[in-house]
């Protein structure tokens, strides 16, 4: 048979589990928000790299064209 002490302990464990679930839910929300921020920042960095790489390619193509036309 279940004693009153066991019943009290079960109620205490249920309270602790409920508090734990609430904390975990809040932590997951925070984690997902931070991941979204990281994703936005990565996209911004990626676009800057693409612009820089495109500019570098165009610059080098211009240098090559200049060298070829002066050499002729």
C-alpha positions in Angstrom: 0.0 0.0 0.0 1.0 3.5 -0.7 1.8 5.6 2.4 1.1 9.3 2.8 4.9 9.9 2.6 5.0 8.2 -0.8 2.0 10.2 -2.0 3.6 13.4 -0.9 6.9 12.5 -2.6 5.0 11.7 -5.9 3.2 15.1 -5.7 6.6 16.8 -5.1 8.1 15.0 -8.1 5.2 16.0 -10.3 5.7 19.6 -9.2 9.4 19.4 -10.0 8.7 17.9 -13.4 6.2 20.6 -14.2 8.7 23.3 -13.3 11.4 21.5 -15.3 9.1 21.3 -18.4 8.4 25.1 -18.2 12.1 25.9 -17.9 13.0 23.6 -20.8 10.3 25.1 -23.0 11.6 28.6 -22.3 15.2 27.5 -23.0 14.1 26.0 -26.3 12.4 29.3 -27.3 15.5 31.2 -26.5 17.7 28.7 -28.4 15.4 28.9 -31.5 15.5 32.7 -31.4 19.2 32.7 -31.2 19.5 30.2 -34.1 17.2 32.5 -36.2 19.5 35.4 -35.4 22.6 33.4 -36.3 20.9 32.4 -39.6 20.2 36.0 -40.5 23.8 37.0 -39.7 25.1 34.1 -41.8 23.0 35.1 -44.8 24.2 38.7 -44.4 27.9 37.5 -44.3 27.3 35.2 -47.3 25.8 38.0 -49.4 28.8 40.3 -48.5 31.2 37.5 -49.5 29.4 37.0 -52.8 29.5 40.7 -53.6 33.2 40.8 -52.7 34.0 37.7 -54.8 32.0 39.1 -57.8 33.9 42.4 -57.5 37.2 40.6 -57.4 36.4 38.5 -60.4 35.3 41.6 -62.4 38.5 43.5 -61.3 40.8 40.6 -62.3 38.9 40.2 -65.6 39.5 43.9 -66.3 43.2 43.5 -65.5 43.5 40.6 -67.9 41.6 42.4 -70.7 43.9 45.5 -70.1 47.0 43.4 -70.3 45.9 41.6 -73.4 44.9 44.8 -75.2 48.1 46.6 -74.4 50.2 43.6 -75.4 48.7 43.6 -78.9 
